[in-house]
Amino acid sequence: MLAARIHEWGSTPVIDEIPDPGPAPGESIIQLEAAAVGHLDLTIAGGHFPVSPALPYVGGVEGCGIVVESGSFAVGSRVLIRGAGMGIERDGCWAELASVPDSALSAAPSGMSPELASSYFVPATTAHVALHEVGRILKGETVIVLGAAGAVGSIACQLAIYAGAEVIGIVSRADSKGAVHTGVECLSLDDPDTTVRLAAQRRAALMIDTIGGDQLAEHLWWVASGGRIALVGYTHGATASMDLPSWLMSDVAILPVNTISRSAAANQCDPEVRGMLEDGRLTLHLETFALASIGDAAAQLRSGSIRGRAVVTMPSCSPKR
């Protein structure tokens, strides 16, 4: 079978021909249809995650496919793959076939394509947890979403609107404004007036920050005194320095959105966000790549040029790209 493997930390995935996986006790053989390519996958492939698989390994922490062989799931049924160390401690979903612990499998939503089913959970539940569990959003508040064109950011904008908030979406470049959800006031970081305007107003009670980086200290001053920042990601940099007296003067709380420790909250809100995606109240933009082009998907994700989520489809159903 074909699989995309990481051979060296920090390297591009390589398409290899490897043996089909064999069945193991408590596991099912899944024929993959689609698999997400996300920032967690890149962090693991970079060798910077606290847990890592042995090299070379098949990446991909999330996928969707058809049951080929199983003692627990009906052959021919469509399932989601997530958890049990897939793509983190063992081979993951970037392959035509995978042997998957039954604990990592669940029935796929009937109203979703394999591409959406493979990729919705992390951004949708993370956005919900950031807004409600961590950020404690209230109706009528003003919310800033940094990274509003990304997967988590776009869902956060939509959920904040449903929660009755006024939403300001921030994108990196002006040419990304068209990707932001309707009903969101959109500003771009490449416009120098953005920082001046937001710092002068300080009208946001909550900020969902999906980009992190060294500008975090500056972005504090976009939030009203007594407000809070729910820090989700670090696509603009994994480190930040801060003048502590300035931070204390800002009177803004910085709250981590730890998706591992808050997995129970993510699972709890899953039916709600899943239903909203199925009936069209929420939308998640997907950019689809053939498995052979997974290197392009990873490169575009690193550069920040992916709108929404990147997804690879397996050779039997891959688009020409």
Secondary structure, DSSP 8 states (H G I E B T S, - for coil): -EEEEE-STT---EEEE-------TTEEEEEEEEEEE-HHHHHHHTT-SSS---SSEE--SEEEEEEEE-SSS-TT-EEEEE-TTBTTTB--SSBSEEEEEGGGEEE--TTS-HHHHTTSHHHHHHHHIIIIIIS---TT-EEEEETTTBHHHHHHHHHHHHTT-EEEEEESSGGGGGGS-TT-EEEETTSHHHHHHHHHH--EEEEEESS-STTHHHHGGGEEEEEEEEE---TT-S-----HHHHHHHT-EEEE--TTTTHHHHHHHHHHHHHHHHTTSS---EEEEEGGGHHHHHHHHHHT---BEEEEE-TTT----
